[in-house]
Amino acid sequence: MSPTLRIVRRAFPKAALGLILAVNVSLTVAQTATTPSPEPQATPTPTPPAASTSEPETSPTPQETSIKALERQFFRNILHDQRAIWTSPFHIQSEDARWLIPLGITTAALIATDKHTAGALHDDRLRLNISRDVGYLGSGYTAGAIAASLYLLGRARGDDRLRKTGLLSAEALLNDGAVVVALKVATQRARPRKDRRGRFFHGGLAFPSGHTMAAWSLAAVVASEYKERPLLRVGVYSMATMVSASRFTGRNHFLSDVVVGSALGYLIGRYVYNERHSKTRDQTDKGLSSPKRYGLVPSLMPMYEPRSQSFGLSLGWKL
């Protein structure tokens, strides 16, 4: 999509040391036959210079150089991301219709039926408590703590990949925060517990779901960085799906809030990864993973059965 960061290599030139040895030999002229010839003086053996005991400096790896550049330009990158996010509607291409049209139709259908789906849920105390506990995984505090832990653990262990994952996760989460606040203030949609009709511009902060955005952004960054680990990818996306479902079953959001939040979070996470990911790391990953794993994209679809009054979300994978 966009050019990635350059990776700078430092090369230290090797200094070649030349040693010139000069030996001057003095010969004594024989004076007379009767005079004994003096013994020739021993030629002093030159002492070789002591070898340097200092270890040669090691140049930083391309991965480490890339991460340091990300750290220095962290807040500048966020400003760049925000400009790209808010101007993205002006750069839509024809190929984007493959996902924009289905997402638009799904969102419109869910908004039209939100009052029915939200009204069918009753205040079951057990379900509300479980939904609340699961939803904590997508809160800003929890998601931020996970990103910070990945970064700090990567620094402590010298794991550049883990360190970069935490750094990109934090960048994606901060972008989420700016976007979700702006959209909530602009739409002002009341939460289901206060207004089951799901009306906009009536003083609320329901649209879209911020917890869902954070969970999917975090999952998108982690899954993109560790493409060669399918179990990890399924795990993080399953966690994001659980958070999404809990925001609906806990009556904190409508289904449309959850689906739009999931899509925005996933897109922002993927954008940050693609924008900041180095070419060196990308080429290494291609050698480790198969093309099929590269093409797996999570698909989140709501499920609603009017007869049994059952609700849910299904997580699928498409190539």
C-alpha positions as CSV (number, residue, x, y, z in Angstrom):
1,M,0.0,0.0,0.0
2,S,2.5,2.6,1.1
3,P,6.3,2.6,1.1
4,T,7.9,1.0,4.1
5,L,10.7,2.5,6.2
6,R,14.3,2.2,4.9
7,I,16.7,0.0,6.7
8,V,20.1,1.6,7.2
9,R,23.2,-0.6,7.3
10,R,26.4,0.7,8.8
11,A,29.6,-0.8,7.5
12,F,32.8,-0.2,9.4
13,P,35.9,-0.1,7.1
14,K,38.7,-2.5,8.0
15,A,42.0,-0.8,8.6
16,A,44.9,-2.6,7.2
17,L,48.1,-2.2,9.2
18,G,51.4,-2.4,7.2
19,L,54.6,-3.2,9.2
20,I,58.0,-2.3,7.6
21,L,60.9,-4.0,9.2
22,A,64.4,-2.3,8.6
23,V,67.5,-4.2,9.8
24,N,70.9,-2.3,9.7
25,V,73.8,-4.6,9.9
26,S,77.2,-3.1,10.8
27,L,80.3,-4.9,9.5
28,T,83.8,-4.2,11.0
29,V,86.6,-3.7,8.5
30,A,89.5,-6.1,9.1
31,Q,92.4,-4.1,10.3
32,T,95.4,-6.5,9.9
33,A,95.9,-10.2,9.7
34,T,97.5,-10.2,13.1
35,T,94.7,-8.3,14.6
36,P,91.9,-10.6,15.7
37,S,88.6,-9.9,14.0
38,P,86.0,-8.9,16.4
39,E,82.9,-11.1,16.7
40,P,80.0,-9.8,14.7
41,Q,77.3,-8.2,16.8
42,A,74.0,-10.1,16.9
43,T,71.3,-8.4,14.9
44,P,68.5,-7.4,17.2
45,T,65.2,-9.2,16.5
46,P,62.4,-6.7,16.0
47,T,59.6,-7.1,18.5
48,P,56.3,-7.4,16.8
49,P,53.7,-4.9,18.0
50,A,51.3,-6.2,20.6
51,A,48.0,-7.4,19.3
52,S,45.1,-5.2,20.1
53,T,42.9,-6.7,22.8
54,S,39.9,-4.5,22.0
55,E,37.0,-6.2,20.3
56,P,35.8,-4.9,17.0
57,E,32.7,-2.9,17.0
58,T,29.6,-4.7,15.8
59,S,27.2,-2.9,13.5
60,P,23.5,-3.0,14.4
61,T,21.3,-5.4,12.6
62,P,18.8,-4.1,10.0
63,Q,15.9,-5.1,12.2
64,E,17.3,-3.2,15.2
65,T,17.9,-0.2,13.1
66,S,14.3,-0.3,11.8
67,I,12.9,-0.5,15.4
68,K,15.0,2.4,16.6
69,A,13.7,4.5,13.7
70,L,10.1,3.5,14.7
71,E,10.7,4.5,18.3
72,R,12.2,7.9,17.3
73,Q,9.3,8.7,14.9
74,F,6.5,7.1,16.9
75,F,4.3,10.2,17.4
76,R,5.2,11.5,13.9
77,N,4.0,8.2,12.5
78,I,0.7,8.6,14.4
79,L,0.1,12.0,12.8
80,H,0.8,10.5,9.4
81,D,-1.6,7.7,10.2
82,Q,-4.4,10.0,11.1
83,R,-4.0,12.0,8.0
84,A,-4.1,8.8,5.9
85,I,-7.1,7.5,7.8
86,W,-9.3,10.6,7.5
87,T,-8.4,11.2,3.8
88,S,-8.8,7.5,2.8
89,P,-12.3,8.1,1.4
90,F,-10.7,10.3,-1.3
91,H,-8.4,7.5,-2.3
92,I,-10.8,4.7,-2.7
93,Q,-10.1,2.5,-5.7
94,S,-12.3,0.2,-7.7
95,E,-10.9,-2.9,-6.1
96,D,-12.0,-1.7,-2.7
97,A,-15.6,-2.3,-3.7
98,R,-15.1,-6.0,-3.0
99,W,-15.3,-5.3,0.7
100,L,-16.8,-1.8,0.9
101,I,-20.1,-2.9,-0.7
102,P,-20.7,-5.9,1.5
103,L,-19.7,-4.0,4.6
104,G,-22.1,-1.1,3.7
105,I,-25.0,-3.4,3.0
106,T,-24.4,-5.4,6.2
107,T,-24.2,-2.2,8.2
108,A,-27.3,-0.7,6.7
109,A,-29.3,-3.9,7.4
110,L,-28.1,-4.2,11.0
111,I,-28.9,-0.5,11.7
112,A,-32.4,-1.1,10.4
113,T,-32.9,-4.2,12.6
114,D,-31.0,-3.0,15.7
115,K,-34.1,-2.2,17.6
116,H,-35.4,-5.7,17.1
117,T,-32.2,-7.5,18.0
118,A,-31.4,-5.4,21.0
119,G,-35.0,-5.5,22.2
120,A,-35.0,-9.3,22.2
121,L,-32.3,-9.5,24.8
122,H,-33.4,-9.5,28.4
123,D,-31.5,-8.5,31.5
124,D,-30.1,-11.9,32.5
125,R,-27.7,-11.2,35.3
126,L,-25.4,-14.2,34.6
127,R,-25.0,-13.3,30.9
128,L,-24.4,-9.6,31.7
129,N,-21.7,-10.5,34.2
130,I,-19.9,-12.9,31.8
131,S,-20.1,-10.3,29.0
132,R,-18.7,-7.6,31.3
133,D,-15.7,-9.8,32.3
134,V,-14.9,-10.8,28.7
135,G,-15.3,-7.2,27.5
136,Y,-12.5,-6.1,29.8
137,L,-10.1,-7.7,27.3
138,G,-10.9,-5.0,24.8
139,S,-10.8,-2.0,27.2
140,G,-8.2,0.6,26.6
141,Y,-6.4,-0.2,29.8
142,T,-6.1,-3.9,29.1
143,A,-5.2,-3.6,25.4
144,G,-2.7,-0.9,26.2
145,A,-1.1,-3.0,29.0
146,I,-0.8,-5.9,26.5
147,A,1.0,-3.7,23.9
148,A,3.3,-2.3,26.6
149,S,4.1,-5.7,27.9
150,L,5.0,-7.0,24.5
151,Y,7.3,-4.1,23.9
152,L,9.0,-4.2,27.3
153,L,9.4,-8.0,27.2
154,G,10.9,-7.7,23.8
155,R,13.5,-5.2,25.0
156,A,14.3,-7.3,28.1
157,R,14.8,-10.5,26.1
158,G,16.5,-8.9,23.1
159,D,13.6,-10.1,20.9
160,D,13.4,-7.5,18.2
161,R,10.3,-9.0,16.7
162,L,8.3,-9.0,19.9
163,R,9.5,-5.5,20.6
164,K,8.3,-4.3,17.3
165,T,4.9,-6.1,17.7
166,G,4.3,-4.2,20.9
167,L,5.4,-0.9,19.3
168,L,3.1,-1.3,16.3
169,S,0.2,-2.5,18.6
170,A,0.5,0.7,20.7
171,E,0.5,2.8,17.5
172,A,-2.6,1.1,16.2
173,L,-4.4,1.5,19.6
174,L,-3.7,5.2,19.7
175,N,-5.0,5.6,16.2
176,D,-8.1,3.7,17.3
177,G,-8.6,6.1,20.2
178,A,-8.6,9.2,18.0
179,V,-10.9,7.7,15.5
180,V,-13.5,6.2,17.9
181,V,-13.7,9.4,20.0
182,A,-14.4,11.5,16.8
183,L,-17.0,9.1,15.5
184,K,-18.8,8.7,18.9
185,V,-19.1,12.5,19.3
186,A,-20.3,12.9,15.7
187,T,-22.9,10.2,15.8
188,Q,-24.2,10.5,19.4
189,R,-26.0,7.2,19.4
190,A,-27.5,6.1,22.7
191,R,-26.7,2.7,24.1
192,P,-29.2,-0.2,24.1
193,R,-29.8,0.0,27.8
194,K,-31.0,3.6,27.4
195,D,-32.7,3.6,24.0
196,R,-33.5,0.3,22.3
197,R,-34.5,2.1,19.1
198,G,-30.9,2.9,18.3
199,R,-31.4,6.4,17.3
200,F,-28.5,8.6,16.3
201,F,-27.9,12.2,17.4
202,H,-29.7,11.7,20.7
203,G,-26.8,12.0,23.1
204,G,-24.9,8.8,23.4
205,L,-21.5,7.2,22.8
206,A,-22.5,3.8,21.3
207,F,-21.3,4.0,17.7
208,P,-18.9,2.4,17.1
209,S,-17.7,0.0,19.8
210,G,-14.3,1.1,21.1
211,H,-13.6,-2.1,22.9
212,T,-14.2,-4.0,19.7
213,M,-11.9,-1.7,17.7
214,A,-9.1,-2.1,20.2
215,A,-9.4,-5.9,20.3
216,W,-9.4,-6.3,16.5
217,S,-6.5,-3.8,16.0
218,L,-4.4,-5.6,18.5
219,A,-5.3,-9.0,16.9
220,A,-4.5,-7.7,13.4
221,V,-1.0,-6.5,14.3
222,V,-0.1,-9.7,16.2
223,A,-1.5,-12.0,13.6
224,S,0.2,-10.1,10.7
225,E,3.6,-10.1,12.4
226,Y,3.4,-13.9,13.2
227,K,2.0,-15.2,9.9
228,E,3.8,-18.5,10.2
229,R,2.0,-19.4,13.5
230,P,-1.6,-20.4,12.6
231,L,-2.6,-21.3,16.1
232,L,-1.6,-17.9,17.4
233,R,-3.5,-16.2,14.6
234,V,-6.7,-18.2,15.3
235,G,-6.2,-17.5,19.0
236,V,-6.0,-13.7,18.8
237,Y,-8.8,-13.4,16.3
238,S,-11.0,-15.7,18.5
239,M,-10.3,-13.4,21.4
240,A,-11.3,-10.4,19.3
241,T,-14.5,-12.2,18.3
242,M,-15.3,-13.0,22.0
243,V,-14.9,-9.3,22.9
244,S,-17.1,-8.3,20.0
245,A,-19.9,-10.7,21.0
246,S,-19.7,-9.6,24.7
247,R,-20.3,-6.0,23.8
248,F,-23.6,-7.0,22.3
249,T,-24.7,-9.7,24.7
250,G,-23.8,-7.3,27.6
251,R,-26.2,-4.7,26.1
252,N,-23.5,-2.1,25.7
253,H,-23.7,-1.9,21.9
254,F,-26.0,-2.7,19.0
255,L,-24.9,-5.3,16.4
256,S,-24.1,-2.6,13.9
257,D,-21.8,-0.9,16.5
258,V,-19.9,-4.1,16.9
259,V,-19.6,-5.0,13.2
260,V,-18.4,-1.5,12.3
261,G,-16.0,-1.4,15.2
262,S,-14.6,-4.8,14.2
263,A,-14.1,-3.7,10.6
264,L,-12.5,-0.4,11.6
265,G,-10.2,-2.0,14.1
266,Y,-9.0,-4.7,11.7
267,L,-8.4,-2.2,8.9
268,I,-6.4,0.2,11.2
269,G,-4.3,-2.7,12.6
270,R,-3.5,-3.9,9.1
271,Y,-2.7,-0.5,7.8
272,V,-0.3,0.2,10.6
273,Y,1.4,-3.1,10.1
274,N,1.7,-2.7,6.3
275,E,2.9,0.9,6.6
276,R,5.6,0.2,9.1
277,H,6.7,-3.3,8.3
278,S,10.2,-3.5,7.0
279,K,10.9,-5.3,3.7
280,T,13.6,-7.4,5.3
281,R,11.2,-8.9,7.8
282,D,8.6,-9.4,5.1
283,Q,11.0,-11.4,2.9
284,T,12.0,-13.5,5.9
285,D,8.3,-14.3,6.7
286,K,7.6,-15.3,3.1
287,G,10.2,-18.0,3.4
288,L,8.6,-19.3,6.6
289,S,4.9,-19.3,5.7
290,S,3.0,-20.7,2.8
291,P,1.0,-18.6,0.4
292,K,-2.3,-20.0,1.7
293,R,-1.6,-18.6,5.2
294,Y,-0.9,-15.2,3.7
295,G,-4.3,-15.2,2.1
296,L,-6.4,-16.0,5.2
297,V,-8.6,-13.1,6.2
298,P,-11.0,-13.2,9.1
299,S,-14.6,-12.7,8.4
300,L,-17.0,-11.6,11.2
301,M,-20.7,-12.2,10.6
302,P,-23.6,-11.7,12.9
303,M,-26.1,-14.5,13.5
304,Y,-29.7,-14.0,14.4
305,E,-32.5,-16.6,14.6
306,P,-35.9,-14.9,15.2
307,R,-37.8,-18.1,16.0
308,S,-35.4,-19.2,18.8
309,Q,-34.4,-15.7,19.6
310,S,-30.7,-16.6,19.5
311,F,-28.0,-14.2,18.7
312,G,-24.3,-14.6,18.1
313,L,-21.3,-13.9,15.9
314,S,-19.5,-16.3,13.7
315,L,-15.8,-16.1,12.8
316,G,-14.9,-17.5,9.4
317,W,-11.8,-17.5,7.2
318,K,-11.7,-16.7,3.5
319,L,-8.9,-16.7,1.0
